[in-house]
Amino acid sequence: MAETLNRRKFLGLAAGIAVLSCGKSEKPGQLVLDKGSGVRQFEFDEATISGLQEGMRSGKFTSKYITEKYLERIEEIDRRGPLLKSVIEINPDALRIAESLDRERRTGNLRGPLHGIPVLIKDNIGTADRMTTTAGSLALAGSIPPDDSYAAAKLRQAGAVILGKTNLSEWANFRSSQSTSGWSGRGGQTHNPYALDRDPSGSSSGSGVAVAANLCSVAIGTETDGSIIGPSCVNCVVGIKPTVGLVGRSGIIPISHTQDTAGPMARTVRDAAVLLGALTGIDPRDTVTKESAGKSFSDYTQFLDPKGLQGARIGVARKYFGSSEMADRIVDNLIEEMKSQGAIIIDPVEIPRKGKIEEFMVMLYEFKADLNSYLQELGPPAPVHSLAEIIEFNERNREKEMPYFGQDIFIKAEEKGPLSSPEYQEALSNNLRLSREEGIDALMEEHTLDAVMAPSGGPPSLTDLVNGDHYVGGSSGPAAVAGYPIINVPAGFIFGLPFGVSFFGRAYSEPALIKLAYAFEQATNIRRPPQFLKTADLSL
């Protein structure tokens, strides 16, 4: 009875300061759309991987049927309807692949929990098929890599149907300091499905929107700093940025080999855990993954525990509050709910800072070196062969590539020297030391923590192509610089606009974080599907 009263108290407090549902949904999975949205209900709204698998096991669905329905939905509301523009390219072989996987199922050959499940992947994740890989840039239009990325190969091995590529903030949002998240020269502007005039965040904008809008079961994004966590936060989905080295990066258009990683985006922690398990392994073309030997799992669902908050020691990083007063108040109520679930809350905690972290400088050096290396691996058919050539291409095609913002970050990166430069070497060494052993590790050790919690950011701001993004806060930085894992989970709504909280911790602590995130999700039950409103309803 005490637990029930705490839950009711929590919901009552939260409802008093914000709209915790999307307005008309009565329970998770029940989609009641706004009458003015023009969007009909969809057969697979809020469908989970396990639900789709049960449908295929029983014979109710086939992978081909599910794939057809998702393709129809993409055409209906992504390219027409609300015009979300979250999918940049459809896999022309998707139905053929689904049929092949159906034949395998009929013979009793099941590859795993993703067998026959449609998945979307970000358009910087290479596929050696009839789709292109462009990072949203017209400079790479028509580019097809010679080999699958490690992530794409693992998806195929697991039996997933790669449905298509998602739009993104062009070049993973590393072209301009005044960019607008979700815009690319190739794909245009991605729109947030909760309010179409709101920022979808980036750079994995399309992946976050597509999952939120039920255009796929799950998707893959990539992150250097915030590019999975940010879109997950403002699109009411779960996002896992794994430890750098847990998922191979070969074949992914890079920014920083120190911080880059691919990771799952899903509507539930369980589905994100399923997808993460399919992506892990030693990538022969990514030496960092050797460090994951003995530390990774092919099944992260084993760590799902609805009572996972009991006895867990969680630090609250107050430094990352303050971007939204209403969000902060909701998070404070969530903290009380975690206490009622048995969590031991240490509030506040602060990551030690004994020096200056120069994240951007390291990124500039690594972007130039890593991108040039990627382009060389594409070979002679590549339309461009260096960062310098891309800069020239953008200048020649300014009307299409730079109508709203320029390429000052590109220019700064091109001015940097080689990775042997003392400036880079010193900055990288300092960054890793300050963020790891003297940062997150020191904090975790000091308070004997299982995880650190903070708001992932505030609710989405208005999309602004004139002035660029408006900062709404974020807590992804410490884990990003350290290369450590972080998970976003939906936390609430403010005037129908979603935001999330993050849990982060030591290297390869995904099992502990997934356990906590799942227990939090089950205790709070925040996720609601979007209503595709033209603008947020600010009436109370």
C-alpha positions as CSV (number, residue, x, y, z in Angstrom):
1,M,0.0,0.0,0.0
2,A,2.8,2.4,0.8
3,E,4.3,1.9,-2.6
4,T,1.0,2.7,-4.3
5,L,0.6,5.9,-2.2
6,N,4.1,7.0,-3.2
7,R,3.4,6.4,-6.8
8,R,0.1,8.4,-6.6
9,K,1.9,11.2,-4.8
10,F,4.6,11.3,-7.4
11,L,2.2,11.5,-10.3
12,G,0.1,14.1,-8.5
13,L,3.1,16.3,-7.9
14,A,4.4,16.0,-11.4
15,A,1.0,16.6,-13.0
16,G,0.8,19.8,-11.0
17,I,3.7,21.4,-12.8
18,A,3.7,19.8,-16.3
19,V,1.7,17.8,-18.8
20,L,3.0,14.3,-18.2
21,S,1.1,12.7,-21.0
22,C,0.9,13.7,-24.6
23,G,-2.6,14.9,-23.9
24,K,-4.9,12.1,-24.9
25,S,-3.1,8.8,-24.5
26,E,-4.6,6.8,-21.6
27,K,-1.9,4.2,-21.3
28,P,1.4,3.2,-23.0
29,G,0.8,1.8,-26.4
30,Q,-2.6,3.3,-26.8
31,L,-2.4,6.0,-29.4
32,V,-5.2,8.5,-29.5
33,L,-4.2,11.1,-32.0
34,D,-5.1,14.7,-32.1
35,K,-8.1,15.2,-34.5
36,G,-6.2,17.9,-36.4
37,S,-3.1,15.9,-37.0
38,G,-4.4,14.0,-40.0
39,V,-2.4,10.9,-38.9
40,R,-4.3,7.6,-38.6
41,Q,-3.6,4.9,-36.1
42,F,-1.0,2.3,-37.2
43,E,-1.1,-1.4,-36.7
44,F,2.3,-1.5,-35.2
45,D,2.2,1.6,-33.0
46,E,4.4,1.0,-29.9
47,A,5.1,-2.6,-31.1
48,T,8.1,-4.2,-29.3
49,I,10.6,-6.7,-30.6
50,S,9.1,-9.4,-28.4
51,G,5.6,-8.5,-29.6
52,L,6.6,-8.7,-33.3
53,Q,8.5,-12.0,-32.7
54,E,5.4,-13.5,-31.0
55,G,3.3,-12.4,-34.0
56,M,5.8,-14.1,-36.4
57,R,6.0,-17.3,-34.2
58,S,2.3,-17.6,-34.2
59,G,2.0,-17.1,-37.9
60,K,-0.1,-13.9,-37.5
61,F,2.6,-11.9,-39.3
62,T,5.6,-12.5,-41.5
63,S,8.7,-10.4,-41.7
64,K,7.7,-9.4,-45.2
65,Y,4.3,-8.2,-44.0
66,I,5.8,-6.2,-41.1
67,T,8.3,-4.7,-43.4
68,E,5.6,-3.7,-45.9
69,K,3.6,-2.0,-43.2
70,Y,6.6,0.0,-41.9
71,L,7.5,1.0,-45.5
72,E,3.9,2.2,-46.1
73,R,4.0,4.1,-42.8
74,I,7.2,5.8,-43.8
75,E,5.6,6.9,-47.1
76,E,2.5,8.0,-45.4
77,I,3.8,10.2,-42.6
78,D,7.5,10.7,-43.2
79,R,7.4,11.7,-46.9
80,R,3.8,13.0,-46.9
81,G,1.5,13.5,-43.9
82,P,3.3,15.6,-41.3
83,L,6.5,15.3,-43.5
84,L,8.8,14.3,-40.7
85,K,11.8,13.8,-43.1
86,S,13.4,11.3,-40.7
87,V,14.2,8.7,-43.4
88,I,16.7,9.8,-46.0
89,E,16.7,6.6,-48.1
90,I,14.8,3.3,-48.3
91,N,16.5,0.0,-48.8
92,P,15.3,-1.2,-52.2
93,D,16.1,-4.8,-51.1
94,A,14.2,-4.7,-47.8
95,L,11.3,-6.8,-48.9
96,R,13.5,-9.4,-50.6
97,I,15.6,-9.7,-47.4
98,A,12.4,-10.1,-45.3
99,E,11.2,-12.8,-47.6
100,S,14.5,-14.6,-47.3
101,L,14.3,-14.4,-43.5
102,D,10.8,-15.8,-43.6
103,R,12.0,-18.8,-45.5
104,E,14.7,-19.3,-42.9
105,R,12.1,-19.2,-40.2
106,R,10.0,-21.8,-41.9
107,T,12.9,-24.2,-41.9
108,G,13.5,-23.6,-38.2
109,N,16.6,-21.5,-38.6
110,L,16.2,-18.5,-36.3
111,R,19.2,-16.2,-35.9
112,G,18.1,-14.6,-32.7
113,P,15.7,-12.0,-31.3
114,L,16.2,-9.6,-34.2
115,H,15.3,-12.3,-36.9
116,G,13.0,-10.5,-39.3
117,I,12.8,-7.3,-37.4
118,P,13.0,-4.0,-39.4
119,V,15.7,-1.7,-38.2
120,L,16.7,1.8,-39.5
121,I,20.3,3.0,-39.4
122,K,21.8,6.5,-39.5
123,D,23.1,7.7,-42.9
124,N,26.7,7.7,-41.7
125,I,26.8,4.0,-41.1
126,G,28.1,2.3,-44.2
127,T,26.3,-0.4,-46.2
128,A,27.8,-2.2,-49.2
129,D,24.5,-2.6,-51.0
130,R,22.2,-0.5,-53.2
131,M,22.0,2.3,-50.6
132,T,24.4,5.2,-50.3
133,T,26.2,6.4,-47.3
134,T,26.6,10.2,-47.2
135,A,26.3,11.7,-43.7
136,G,23.6,13.8,-45.3
137,S,26.0,15.6,-47.5
138,L,25.6,16.2,-51.2
139,A,29.4,15.9,-51.5
140,L,29.0,12.2,-50.9
141,A,25.9,11.7,-53.1
142,G,26.1,8.3,-54.7
143,S,28.8,7.0,-52.4
144,I,28.7,3.3,-51.7
145,P,31.5,1.9,-49.5
146,P,33.3,-1.3,-50.6
147,D,32.3,-3.2,-47.4
148,D,29.6,-3.1,-44.8
149,S,30.3,-1.3,-41.6
150,Y,30.8,-3.6,-38.7
151,A,27.4,-2.5,-37.3
152,A,25.6,-3.2,-40.5
153,A,27.3,-6.6,-40.8
154,K,26.3,-7.5,-37.3
155,L,22.7,-6.5,-38.0
156,R,22.6,-8.8,-41.1
157,Q,24.2,-11.6,-39.1
158,A,21.5,-11.2,-36.4
159,G,18.7,-11.4,-39.0
160,A,17.5,-7.8,-38.9
161,V,16.0,-6.2,-42.0
162,I,17.8,-3.0,-42.7
163,L,14.8,-0.9,-43.7
164,G,16.7,2.2,-44.8
165,K,18.9,5.1,-43.7
166,T,17.8,7.9,-41.4
167,N,18.4,11.6,-41.8
168,L,20.8,13.4,-39.5
169,S,22.4,16.7,-38.7
170,E,24.8,16.8,-41.7
171,W,28.3,15.4,-41.0
172,A,27.0,14.4,-37.6
173,N,26.7,18.1,-36.6
174,F,30.4,18.8,-37.0
175,R,30.3,21.3,-39.9
176,S,29.2,24.6,-38.3
177,S,29.0,26.2,-34.9
178,Q,25.6,27.7,-35.9
179,S,24.0,24.6,-37.3
180,T,20.4,23.5,-36.9
181,S,20.0,20.0,-35.6
182,G,18.3,17.6,-38.0
183,W,19.1,19.5,-41.2
184,S,21.2,18.1,-44.0
185,G,21.8,19.2,-47.5
186,R,20.6,15.8,-48.8
187,G,17.6,15.2,-46.5
188,G,16.4,18.7,-45.5
189,Q,15.0,19.4,-42.0
190,T,13.8,16.6,-39.8
191,H,10.8,17.5,-37.6
192,N,10.0,16.5,-34.0
193,P,6.8,14.4,-34.0
194,Y,5.6,15.8,-30.7
195,A,5.4,19.3,-32.2
196,L,6.5,19.6,-35.8
197,D,8.0,23.1,-35.3
198,R,10.3,21.8,-32.5
199,D,14.0,20.7,-32.6
200,P,14.5,16.9,-33.1
201,S,18.0,17.4,-31.6
202,G,21.0,15.7,-33.3
203,S,22.9,14.4,-34.7
204,S,21.0,11.2,-34.7
205,S,17.8,13.2,-35.4
206,G,16.2,10.8,-37.9
207,S,16.9,7.7,-35.8
208,G,15.3,9.3,-32.8
209,V,12.2,10.7,-34.7
210,A,11.7,7.4,-36.6
211,V,11.6,5.3,-33.4
212,A,9.4,7.8,-31.7
213,A,7.0,8.0,-34.6
214,N,6.8,4.2,-35.0
215,L,8.5,4.1,-38.4
216,C,10.6,1.1,-37.3
217,S,10.9,-1.2,-34.3
218,V,14.4,0.1,-33.3
219,A,17.1,2.2,-34.9
220,I,20.9,2.8,-34.6
221,G,22.4,6.2,-34.0
222,T,25.9,7.4,-33.5
223,E,27.4,9.7,-30.8
224,T,30.5,11.7,-30.3
225,D,28.9,13.9,-27.6
226,G,25.2,13.9,-27.2
227,S,24.2,12.7,-30.6
228,I,22.3,9.6,-29.3
229,I,21.3,11.0,-25.9
230,G,20.0,14.4,-27.2
231,P,17.6,13.0,-29.8
232,S,16.5,10.3,-27.4
233,C,15.8,13.0,-24.8
234,V,13.5,15.2,-26.9
235,N,11.8,12.4,-28.8
236,C,10.8,10.3,-25.7
237,V,12.8,7.2,-26.5
238,V,15.5,5.2,-24.9
239,G,19.1,5.7,-26.1
240,I,22.2,3.9,-25.2
241,K,25.6,5.4,-25.9
242,P,27.9,2.5,-25.2
243,T,31.5,2.4,-23.9
244,V,33.8,3.3,-26.8
245,G,35.1,-0.1,-27.9
246,L,32.0,-2.1,-27.2
247,V,30.6,-1.6,-30.7
248,G,32.9,-1.6,-33.8
249,R,33.2,1.7,-35.7
250,S,34.7,0.5,-39.0
251,G,32.7,1.8,-41.9
252,I,31.1,4.6,-40.0
253,I,31.9,8.2,-41.2
254,P,33.9,9.5,-38.3
255,I,34.4,12.5,-36.2
256,S,36.6,11.3,-33.4
257,H,38.1,7.9,-32.9
258,T,38.5,8.8,-29.2
259,Q,34.7,9.4,-28.7
260,D,32.7,8.0,-31.6
261,T,30.4,5.0,-31.2
262,A,27.2,3.6,-32.6
263,G,24.4,2.7,-30.2
264,P,20.7,1.6,-30.0
265,M,17.6,3.8,-29.9
266,A,14.3,2.2,-29.0
267,R,11.0,2.8,-27.3
268,T,11.8,0.5,-24.4
269,V,14.9,-0.3,-22.4
270,R,14.3,-4.0,-23.2
271,D,14.4,-3.4,-27.0
272,A,17.5,-1.2,-26.6
273,A,19.2,-4.0,-24.7
274,V,18.3,-6.5,-27.4
275,L,19.8,-4.3,-30.1
276,L,22.9,-3.6,-28.1
277,G,23.6,-7.3,-27.7
278,A,23.5,-7.8,-31.4
279,L,26.1,-5.1,-32.0
280,T,28.9,-6.1,-29.7
281,G,32.0,-8.0,-30.6
282,I,35.6,-7.7,-31.8
283,D,35.8,-5.6,-35.0
284,P,39.0,-6.6,-36.8
285,R,39.1,-3.1,-38.4
286,D,38.7,-1.3,-35.1
287,T,41.5,-2.2,-32.7
288,V,39.8,-0.4,-29.7
289,T,37.2,-3.2,-29.6
290,K,39.9,-5.6,-28.4
291,E,39.6,-4.0,-25.0
292,S,36.0,-5.2,-24.8
293,A,37.1,-8.9,-24.7
294,G,35.6,-10.4,-21.6
295,K,33.6,-7.3,-20.9
296,S,30.8,-7.5,-23.5
297,F,27.7,-9.6,-23.7
298,S,25.6,-10.8,-26.6
299,D,22.5,-10.7,-24.4
300,Y,22.0,-7.6,-22.3
301,T,18.4,-8.5,-21.5
302,Q,19.7,-10.8,-18.7
303,F,20.3,-7.6,-16.7
304,L,16.7,-6.3,-16.9
305,D,15.4,-6.3,-13.3
306,P,12.3,-4.4,-12.3
307,K,13.7,-4.2,-8.8
308,G,17.0,-3.0,-9.9
309,L,16.8,0.2,-8.0
310,Q,16.7,-1.6,-4.6
311,G,20.0,-0.9,-2.8
312,A,21.5,1.0,-5.8
313,R,23.7,3.9,-5.0
314,I,23.0,6.8,-7.4
315,G,24.6,10.2,-7.4
316,V,22.7,13.2,-8.5
317,A,24.9,15.6,-10.6
318,R,23.3,18.9,-9.8
319,K,25.7,20.8,-12.2
320,Y,23.5,19.6,-15.1
321,F,20.2,20.9,-13.7
322,G,19.0,24.5,-14.5
323,S,18.1,24.4,-18.2
324,S,14.4,24.1,-17.3
325,E,12.9,24.9,-14.0
326,M,9.8,22.7,-14.7
327,A,12.0,19.8,-15.8
328,D,14.1,20.1,-12.7
329,R,11.0,19.9,-10.5
330,I,9.9,16.8,-12.3
331,V,13.3,15.2,-11.9
332,D,13.3,16.0,-8.2
333,N,10.0,14.1,-8.0
334,L,11.5,11.2,-9.9
335,I,14.4,11.1,-7.4
336,E,11.8,10.7,-4.7
337,E,10.2,7.9,-6.6
338,M,13.6,6.2,-6.9
339,K,14.0,6.4,-3.2
340,S,10.6,4.8,-2.7
341,Q,11.9,2.0,-4.9
342,G,14.8,1.4,-2.6
343,A,17.5,3.5,-4.2
344,I,20.2,5.1,-2.1
345,I,20.5,8.7,-3.4
346,I,23.6,10.7,-2.9
347,D,22.7,14.3,-3.7
348,P,24.6,16.3,-4.8
349,V,27.7,14.8,-6.3
350,E,30.2,16.6,-8.5
351,I,32.7,15.2,-11.0
352,P,36.2,16.5,-9.9
353,R,37.9,19.0,-12.1
354,K,41.6,19.4,-11.6
355,G,42.4,20.9,-15.0
356,K,41.0,22.0,-18.4
357,I,39.4,19.5,-20.8
358,E,39.8,20.5,-24.4
359,E,37.3,18.3,-26.1
360,F,36.7,20.5,-29.2
361,M,40.4,20.8,-30.0
362,V,40.9,17.0,-29.9
363,M,37.8,16.6,-32.1
364,L,39.2,19.1,-34.7
365,Y,42.5,17.1,-35.0
366,E,40.8,13.7,-35.1
367,F,38.1,14.8,-37.5
368,K,40.5,15.8,-40.2
369,A,42.7,12.7,-39.8
370,D,39.9,10.2,-39.5
371,L,37.7,11.7,-42.2
372,N,40.6,11.8,-44.7
373,S,41.4,8.2,-43.8
374,Y,37.8,7.1,-44.3
375,L,37.6,8.9,-47.7
376,Q,40.8,7.2,-48.9
377,E,39.4,3.8,-48.0
378,L,36.4,4.5,-50.3
379,G,38.8,4.4,-53.2
380,P,38.8,6.2,-56.6
381,P,35.0,6.0,-57.1
382,A,34.5,8.4,-54.1
383,P,33.2,11.8,-55.2
384,V,35.6,13.6,-52.8
385,H,38.8,12.4,-51.3
386,S,39.7,14.8,-48.5
387,L,38.2,17.3,-46.1
388,A,39.8,20.0,-48.3
389,E,37.8,18.8,-51.3
390,I,34.6,18.8,-49.3
391,I,35.2,22.4,-48.2
392,E,35.7,23.3,-51.9
393,F,32.6,21.3,-52.9
394,N,30.5,23.2,-50.3
395,E,31.7,26.5,-51.6
396,R,30.9,25.6,-55.2
397,N,27.4,24.4,-54.1
398,R,26.8,27.0,-51.5
399,E,23.1,27.5,-52.5
400,K,22.2,23.9,-51.8
401,E,24.8,23.0,-49.1
402,M,25.0,26.2,-47.1
403,P,21.7,28.1,-47.4
404,Y,21.4,28.5,-43.6
405,F,24.8,28.0,-42.0
406,G,28.4,27.7,-43.1
407,Q,31.3,25.4,-42.4
408,D,33.5,27.2,-39.9
409,I,34.3,23.9,-38.0
410,F,35.4,22.3,-41.2
411,I,37.8,25.2,-41.9
412,K,39.2,25.0,-38.3
413,A,39.7,21.3,-38.6
414,E,41.5,21.6,-42.0
415,E,43.9,24.1,-40.4
416,K,45.0,21.5,-37.8
417,G,48.2,19.5,-38.2
418,P,48.8,15.8,-37.9
419,L,48.0,13.6,-34.9
420,S,51.7,13.7,-34.0
421,S,51.3,17.4,-33.1
422,P,52.3,18.1,-29.4
423,E,49.2,20.2,-29.0
424,Y,47.0,17.3,-29.8
425,Q,48.9,14.7,-27.9
426,E,48.9,16.8,-24.7
427,A,45.2,17.7,-25.0
428,L,44.2,14.1,-25.6
429,S,46.3,12.8,-22.6
430,N,44.8,15.5,-20.3
431,N,41.3,14.9,-21.5
432,L,41.4,11.1,-20.8
433,R,43.1,11.5,-17.5
434,L,40.8,14.3,-16.2
435,S,37.6,12.6,-17.5
436,R,38.4,9.0,-16.5
437,E,40.6,8.2,-13.4
438,E,40.5,11.8,-12.0
439,G,36.9,12.3,-13.2
440,I,34.1,9.8,-13.3
441,D,36.2,7.0,-11.8
442,A,37.2,9.2,-8.9
443,L,33.6,10.3,-8.3
444,M,32.3,6.7,-8.4
445,E,35.0,5.6,-6.0
446,E,34.5,8.4,-3.6
447,H,30.8,7.7,-3.1
448,T,30.8,4.0,-4.0
449,L,28.3,4.7,-6.7
450,D,26.6,2.4,-9.2
451,A,25.7,5.3,-11.5
452,V,25.4,9.1,-11.8
453,M,22.0,10.6,-12.7
454,A,21.2,14.0,-14.3
455,P,18.7,15.5,-16.7
456,S,19.6,14.7,-20.3
457,G,18.5,18.1,-21.3
458,G,15.3,20.2,-21.3
459,P,12.3,19.9,-23.6
460,P,13.0,20.8,-27.3
461,S,13.3,24.4,-28.4
462,L,11.8,25.8,-31.6
463,T,13.6,24.9,-34.8
464,D,15.5,28.0,-36.0
465,L,17.2,27.9,-39.3
466,V,18.0,31.6,-39.1
467,N,19.9,31.6,-35.8
468,G,20.7,27.9,-35.4
469,D,20.2,25.7,-32.4
470,H,19.2,27.0,-29.0
471,Y,20.9,25.2,-26.1
472,V,18.6,23.4,-23.8
473,G,21.2,21.8,-21.5
474,G,22.8,18.4,-21.5
475,S,24.8,16.0,-19.4
476,S,26.4,13.8,-22.1
477,G,29.8,15.6,-21.9
478,P,31.6,13.7,-19.1
479,A,30.8,10.2,-20.5
480,A,31.5,11.4,-24.0
481,V,35.0,12.7,-23.3
482,A,35.8,9.6,-21.1
483,G,34.4,7.2,-23.7
484,Y,32.1,5.8,-21.0
485,P,28.5,4.6,-21.3
486,I,25.4,6.7,-20.8
487,I,21.6,5.8,-21.1
488,N,18.7,8.2,-21.6
489,V,15.3,7.2,-20.4
490,P,12.1,9.3,-20.9
491,A,11.4,11.4,-17.8
492,G,8.3,13.5,-18.5
493,F,6.6,16.1,-20.6
494,I,6.3,19.9,-20.3
495,F,3.3,21.2,-22.4
496,G,3.4,17.8,-24.2
497,L,7.1,18.2,-25.1
498,P,9.3,15.3,-23.8
499,F,12.6,15.3,-22.0
500,G,14.7,12.6,-20.4
501,V,17.1,11.7,-17.7
502,S,20.5,10.0,-18.1
503,F,22.4,7.4,-16.1
504,F,26.1,7.1,-16.6
505,G,29.1,5.4,-15.0
506,R,32.4,3.6,-15.5
507,A,33.7,1.9,-18.6
508,Y,31.8,-1.2,-19.6
509,S,29.2,-0.7,-16.9
510,E,26.3,-1.2,-19.4
511,P,24.9,-4.1,-17.3
512,A,24.5,-1.9,-14.2
513,L,23.1,1.0,-16.2
514,I,20.6,-1.1,-18.1
515,K,19.5,-2.6,-14.8
516,L,18.9,0.8,-13.3
517,A,17.3,2.3,-16.4
518,Y,14.9,-0.6,-16.7
519,A,13.8,-0.4,-13.1
520,F,13.4,3.3,-13.5
521,E,11.3,2.8,-16.6
522,Q,9.1,0.2,-15.0
523,A,8.5,2.4,-11.9
524,T,7.7,5.6,-13.8
525,N,6.2,4.4,-17.1
526,I,6.6,7.7,-18.8
527,R,6.8,6.9,-22.5
528,R,3.9,8.1,-24.6
529,P,3.6,8.2,-28.4
530,P,3.6,11.5,-30.4
531,Q,0.5,13.2,-31.7
532,F,2.2,15.0,-34.6
533,L,0.9,18.4,-33.5
534,K,1.9,21.4,-35.7
535,T,3.0,23.3,-32.5
536,A,2.9,22.6,-28.8
537,D,-0.3,23.3,-26.9
538,L,0.8,25.8,-24.3
539,S,-2.6,26.1,-22.6
540,L,-2.9,24.6,-19.1
